Amino acid sequence: MKLLDAFHRLLACAHPLNLRLPDEDFPFFRGSCFTVRHERKLFVLTALHCLTNVDVKKTRIDCGGQENDYFPLKRWSFFEPAGSADSDLVDIAIFEVDVDSMTDAEISRAPRLELADNFVGVSELPPRCDLLLEGYPYELSDYSPELQVTKRQSCKIFAVYEGPTERPGISKLSFSDFGGLSDLNGLSGSPVLAVRRVSDSEAKYCLAGMIIRATIVGKCGYFIQSEVLMKALKKSQP
C-alpha cells in the first residue's frame, strides 16, 4: 500500500455529524466526529457542544461516513463537570455503536482508529511536532433538495503542536495554512493526529486528541488530550 493510501485510510475515521428529525426532510449538521475501536467495540466521539439543544433520543444521527451511511447507535454518554472542573474538559460525547445490528462486512469496512490501553498519547509527543486534522467545515457543505442529501466535503489541515496549556487536559496547536478556508466552524469533534512516516508504504500514528475550538484570526486551536478521551471512553462503558 502506498503511503498516500495509508494516510487516506487513516483519516477516513473522521465523519461529518449529520442530524435529522423523524418528521423533517431537511437534515442539519453539527461539527465533525470520528470512530475508534477499543476492546472490540466501536465508538463514535464528538464534542458535546455539537449536540447543544439536540434531543438525541428523537434524532437520527448519521455518523458512519460514506462506508456505512449511519451507524446503529446503542447508547450515548456525556459527563457533567465536577466541582470547579473546566467545562471544556468534559466537552465530550461518546456513542457506542451497536455492532450486533451490523453485518461482518459493515463492521470490517468501518474506518476507525485502533485504541489499546497502552496507546501512545499526546503526553509522549515532542514539542513542535507536526499534527494533522481531518474535519468537515460548514463552509464546504452543500444540500441537494432533489435528493434530500447533505453533502459535506472534508478538509485536511496541517498544524504544529504547541504543547499543553495551563488548563489540565487541554493542549494547543497552531496553524500556518488553512487549506483555502475562511472559516473553521464545523471542525469541532475532529480527530487530531500525529503521523510519522516509517517508509514509502507505511506510516505510524497516534491520536493526540479532539478539536473543541479553532480560530483563523488567532491561527490556533485547542484540543482535549487523548489521555482524557481514553478515560472518558472507559468511564462510558457499563
Stockholm file with secondary structure:
# STOCKHOLM 1.0

chainA/1-238         MKLLDAFHRLLACAHPLNLRLPDEDFPFFRGSCFTVRHERKLFVLTALHCLTNVDVKKTRIDCGGQENDYFPLKRWSFFEPAGSADSDLVDIAIFEVDVDSMTDAEISRAPRLELADNFVGVSELPPRCDLLLEGYPYELSDYSPELQVTKRQSCKIFAVYEGPTERPGISKLSFSDFGGLSDLNGLSGSPVLAVRRVSDSEAKYCLAGMIIRATIVGKCGYFIQSEVLMKALKKSQP
#=GR chainA/1-238 SS CCHHHHHHHHHTTEEEEEEECTTCSSCEEEEEEEEEEETTEEEEEECGGGGTTCCGGGSEEECSHHHHBSCCEEEEEECCCCTTCCGGGGCCEEEEECGGGSCHHHHHTSCCEECCTTCCCGGGSCTTCEEEEEECCGGGEEEETTTTEEEECCEEEEEEEEEECSSTTEEEEEESCCTTCSCCTTCTTCEEEEEEEEETTEEEEEEEEEEEEEETTTTEEEEEEHHHHHHHHHHHCC
#=GC SS_cons         CCHHHHHHHHHTTEEEEEEECTTCSSCEEEEEEEEEEETTEEEEEECGGGGTTCCGGGSEEECSHHHHBSCCEEEEEECCCCTTCCGGGGCCEEEEECGGGSCHHHHHTSCCEECCTTCCCGGGSCTTCEEEEEECCGGGEEEETTTTEEEECCEEEEEEEEEECSSTTEEEEEESCCTTCSCCTTCTTCEEEEEEEEETTEEEEEEEEEEEEEETTTTEEEEEEHHHHHHHHHHHCC
//
